[in-house]
């Protein structure tokens, strides 16, 4: 049940994600602060896959 609540909240904030991420460059999206950290693109893909 908790998963559905989280999914619903993410879906309800689609416009927020678009506003925050819509104008970043490919370089910014794939940049990682270190090899063991995730890029913005990896985070978004992870959220999308769940």
C-alpha positions as CSV (number, residue, x, y, z in Angstrom):
1,X,0.0,0.0,0.0
2,X,2.8,2.4,0.8
3,X,4.2,1.9,-2.7
4,X,1.0,3.0,-4.2
5,X,1.0,6.2,-2.1
6,X,4.5,7.0,-3.2
7,X,3.7,6.3,-6.8
8,X,0.7,8.5,-6.6
9,X,2.6,11.4,-5.1
10,X,5.3,11.1,-7.8
11,X,2.6,11.1,-10.5
12,X,0.9,14.2,-8.9
13,X,4.2,16.1,-9.2
14,X,4.9,15.5,-12.9
15,X,4.9,19.2,-13.6
16,X,7.4,19.8,-10.8
17,X,9.8,17.2,-12.2
18,X,9.5,18.7,-15.7
19,X,10.2,22.2,-14.3
20,X,13.2,21.1,-12.3
21,X,14.7,18.8,-14.9
22,X,13.4,19.9,-18.3
23,X,16.2,22.3,-19.1
24,X,19.2,20.5,-17.9
25,X,21.8,19.5,-20.5
26,X,22.7,15.9,-21.4
27,X,26.1,16.5,-19.7
28,X,24.4,17.6,-16.5
29,X,22.0,14.7,-16.6
30,X,24.8,12.1,-16.8
31,X,27.3,13.8,-14.5
32,X,28.1,11.8,-11.4
33,X,29.8,13.4,-8.3
34,X,31.8,10.2,-7.9
35,X,31.8,6.7,-9.3
36,X,29.8,5.3,-6.5
37,X,27.0,8.0,-6.7
38,X,24.1,8.2,-9.1
39,X,23.6,10.7,-11.8
40,X,20.3,12.6,-12.2
41,X,19.5,10.4,-15.2
42,X,20.1,7.3,-13.2
43,X,17.8,8.5,-10.4
44,X,15.0,9.4,-12.8
45,X,15.3,6.1,-14.6
46,X,15.2,4.3,-11.2
47,X,12.0,6.1,-10.2
48,X,10.5,5.4,-13.6
49,X,11.3,1.7,-13.5
50,X,9.7,1.1,-10.2
